[in-house]
Amino acid sequence: MAEAWTTAAAAAVGPGAPEASARPMRIALIGNPNSGKTSLFNQLTGLNQKVGNFPGVTVDRKSGWAQLTPARRAEIVDLPGTYSLYPKSLDERVITDLLYDPSSTSYPDFVVVTVDASNLRRSLLLFSQLADLGLPAILALNMTDVAARHGVHIDLGALEAELGVPVVPMNARSGSGVAALKIVMAERLAAPPVRFWQPDSAVHPLVQRLRSHFQLHSDYLALHYAQQAEYLAFLSAEDRAYVQGLVQEYAFDGTAQQASETIGRYARINEILLETVTVTRTEQREPVSNRIDRVLTHRVGGYLIFLAVLFLLFQAIFAWAQYPMDLIDQGIGALSGWLQNTLPPGPLTRLLTEGVLAGLGGVLIFIPQIALLFAFLAVLEETGYMARVTFLMDKLMRPFGLSGKSVVPLISGLACAVPAIMGARTIESWKDRMITIFVTPLMSCSARIPVYTVLVALVVPDERVGFFNLRGVVLMGLYLLGLLSALGSAWLLKVLLKARERSYFIMEFPVYKWPRWKNVGLTIYQKVQAFVWQAGQVIVAISVLLWGLASYGPGQRQEVAEAQARREAAVHRWTPAELGRQVASARLENSYAGSFGHALEPAIRPLGFDWKIGIALLTSFAAREVFVGTMSTIYSVGQDADMGTVQQKLRAEKGLDGQPFFTPARAFSLLVFYVFAMQCMSTLAVTYRETKSWRWPAAQLVYMTGLAYAASVFVWQIWGS
Amino acid sequence: MAAPSPVPTPRRTARDLRVGETGTICCLEDPVMALRLLDMGCVPGVTVRLSGRAPFGDPLMLVLGDEEYTLSLRGSEAATILLKD
């Protein structure tokens, strides 16, 4: 066995042993969820991390560099948390794809298995499977202090002898023991000599044929080829067909085989635990976590506490984030002004300031909200509270085709759909996750606030209805409309998407812990970086395009219109500032964007919109918050106008019949359009990134825009005409 | 033990536990669900205690073994865990 392993390893590295030692080691980190794997990864790599993707799947591939000894550096690959080598979710499949293909260039030299010492029985299941694969391994025995407090004493020497691999006690949270672990990791490890379980003799012929066909180094790996061939991404279609053929030939029953394997492993593990672990129960006290749970999942108190947490979250995202957002806004404005004054005037300077810099500002402005949101979510996740929220909400969400785990993205969506959609990754079931991603943008995000505020104040009188302000009630109605449409669309999708996958809820409740600020900080850093780089590129590109459309027009029409405006200025004795605004307005009307607005008018007339609103719809396609800015340009109120000025202008606007143009019906038609419409390039970009397919963002765009159109037509036809 | 009885006697499952009550896992009914439950430590012979229910009665909180760890699972999932009499 060991011999075969060495040959396979040598073949993988290729000829020339010196090269093999020069190549830095690659180490995979694997363990149960909540076993301290992520903390250990952060301890080993610090900021030397990068997040990429595993080939072909949406799962993040987190890897980093660790300096094991002064002379030895190693690449650490963080694998998703799992309970066994039989994957349950897409996330877990990356593990088998990595570990079952010894010829792959990213095959690890060995694995470090993190194990929760207070939960040794279940943790050793995964370890024993890895050992039977023939992978060299180190057991990182985490939380030995917690185990000791529970009266669990582990004889490390005996455990090492039973398992046949180095066992290193440590505490991933405090970092104690990590130095010792690094020293062990720097050594060249042999494959473990101990086998924990052998496949039933009935499957031996099948296993041997697979072993010789694929040149595999262990029986157990061959068995997993039989179990999982159809999911192993690296196998060719012929290879899969070959395995399928053998599976049928030998009438291999994967489910029964797996069940008897797991039970057999637990039997062996029980023997090992009898030899190595002594439990001295001091007194049967209920764990603190269970007592906390009685409060946090209480039928009344649980929801009240959850509401309080939500309130704090909104306070952070809407109130606290405002200060840094203003700073970024002013900073970009100042930089833009400085560039305009410093650089020679011309199209290139305007491209830089009004196109690139404006787009960049649109990206950077979201950083405070994203950072705060993820700080909150990371703390809730780290403490273990998030698992309880999903527990509280699961029953309420299920009629809509969502699960308890969809609650967090939906709530986050009220701030910004971009981080919310990224947060949907915790949802295991593919269907639940896609539904959640799809409906999250229907939650009214913070970018809709300026549009809502301007239009509501325009047509809704500032009156009291009982205790409530009428405008506040209308605003709340708009938010409710968003929530209801999200739930309704989720239900629709649930009916449309035939479940190819069973939805499971079973999960472990992590023990309550204080958050590790280092982990929280790294999460914020990674999320912000991912947003700036991936969504940022698209946003900047689109803003440059929109700038071009708004700045240039067909033929000489813009110049003609500008000259016309200047002639009028002489007649009406406009001030230079007034002239500037009229010129900008005239140029915009005759730009490509303006032509587009005119061309769009027949299509949006059933909604009660004219070409001016058409321009605003076009420019706010990339980001909704552009609406107010565009309206102020179209109605020539100047760049520096505040919302009150915009409202006055809108109120004064007269229709063809001489009546006020912005009637309540027209304003509400526009409002419901903004509730439903998909007008956010960042969201589409992040949906693409998360689903790895253009079909989902395309479907989102078509569905939401269609819904917006239909709702606006409904409002205008019923009320307006 | 002659002919199999036409009406199968309803077996007690983990869903039928009262809050605070403990039972011992006898077997797992649903073959696919069983694989998940086994991976997470729900092995025949292990004791389970229902430590609580979510406010609308579902999902459930099950404490496995000797206060080792808590699982949260839906009632439909807990119903596949049969208990010893």
HADDOCK unambig.tbl for C-alpha pairs under 7 A between the chains (distance, minus, plus):
assign (segid A and resid 83 and name CA) (segid B and resid 39 and name CA) 5.78 0.50 0.50
assign (segid A and resid 83 and name CA) (segid B and resid 40 and name CA) 6.44 0.50 0.50
assign (segid A and resid 84 and name CA) (segid B and resid 39 and name CA) 6.14 0.50 0.50
assign (segid A and resid 119 and name CA) (segid B and resid 68 and name CA) 6.54 0.50 0.50
assign (segid A and resid 122 and name CA) (segid B and resid 40 and name CA) 6.77 0.50 0.50
assign (segid A and resid 122 and name CA) (segid B and resid 41 and name CA) 5.66 0.50 0.50
assign (segid A and resid 259 and name CA) (segid B and resid 35 and name CA) 6.05 0.50 0.50
assign (segid A and resid 262 and name CA) (segid B and resid 38 and name CA) 6.73 0.50 0.50
assign (segid A and resid 297 and name CA) (segid B and resid 54 and name CA) 6.76 0.50 0.50
assign (segid A and resid 298 and name CA) (segid B and resid 55 and name CA) 7.00 0.50 0.50
assign (segid A and resid 299 and name CA) (segid B and resid 55 and name CA) 4.44 0.50 0.50
assign (segid A and resid 391 and name CA) (segid B and resid 54 and name CA) 6.55 0.50 0.50
assign (segid A and resid 391 and name CA) (segid B and resid 59 and name CA) 6.47 0.50 0.50
assign (segid A and resid 392 and name CA) (segid B and resid 54 and name CA) 5.64 0.50 0.50
assign (segid A and resid 392 and name CA) (segid B and resid 55 and name CA) 6.82 0.50 0.50
assign (segid A and resid 395 and name CA) (segid B and resid 56 and name CA) 6.81 0.50 0.50
assign (segid A and resid 395 and name CA) (segid B and resid 58 and name CA) 6.12 0.50 0.50
assign (segid A and resid 505 and name CA) (segid B and resid 73 and name CA) 5.60 0.50 0.50
assign (segid A and resid 505 and name CA) (segid B and resid 74 and name CA) 6.25 0.50 0.50
assign (segid A and resid 506 and name CA) (segid B and resid 71 and name CA) 6.89 0.50 0.50
assign (segid A and resid 506 and name CA) (segid B and resid 72 and name CA) 5.60 0.50 0.50
assign (segid A and resid 506 and name CA) (segid B and resid 73 and name CA) 4.18 0.50 0.50
assign (segid A and resid 506 and name CA) (segid B and resid 74 and name CA) 6.82 0.50 0.50
assign (segid A and resid 507 and name CA) (segid B and resid 71 and name CA) 5.70 0.50 0.50
assign (segid A and resid 507 and name CA) (segid B and resid 72 and name CA) 5.45 0.50 0.50
assign (segid A and resid 507 and name CA) (segid B and resid 73 and name CA) 6.54 0.50 0.50
assign (segid A and resid 508 and name CA) (segid B and resid 70 and name CA) 5.98 0.50 0.50
assign (segid A and resid 508 and name CA) (segid B and resid 71 and name CA) 4.39 0.50 0.50
assign (segid A and resid 508 and name CA) (segid B and resid 72 and name CA) 6.05 0.50 0.50
assign (segid A and resid 509 and name CA) (segid B and resid 70 and name CA) 5.39 0.50 0.50
assign (segid A and resid 509 and name CA) (segid B and resid 71 and name CA) 5.59 0.50 0.50
assign (segid A and resid 509 and name CA) (segid B and resid 72 and name CA) 6.43 0.50 0.50
